[in-house]
Amino acid sequence: MDPAVVAGSARIAERAGLDDPERAALVVAAALRSAVAALDAGRPPRPREEQAVLPGLDADPAEERAHLVRVSRGLDGPLIAEALAAAGPA
């Protein structure tokens, strides 16, 4: 995952006043969209040591479904588009 996308989406989420669960979902959704764009462009994955740690990966099982639903709802949202545009090409 592109560290610039993760950092940029976290800043956008903070500026938008999102709560912690929504902020985590925005960061993950932006990272996923960036990863898909990189794959579609034929760019190889970043080495693991260069990848950013994504929030919510350690969610309790009871919270995991809600987290994934929030991520899926945010995949095409305006804040995602803003985060990807701010980060530039993946």
Secondary structure, 3 states (H helix, E strand, C coil): CCHHHHHHHHHHHHHCCCCHHHHHHHHHHHHHHHHHHHHHCCCCCCCHHHCCCCCCCCCCHHHHHHHHHHHHHHCCCHHHHHHHHHHCCC
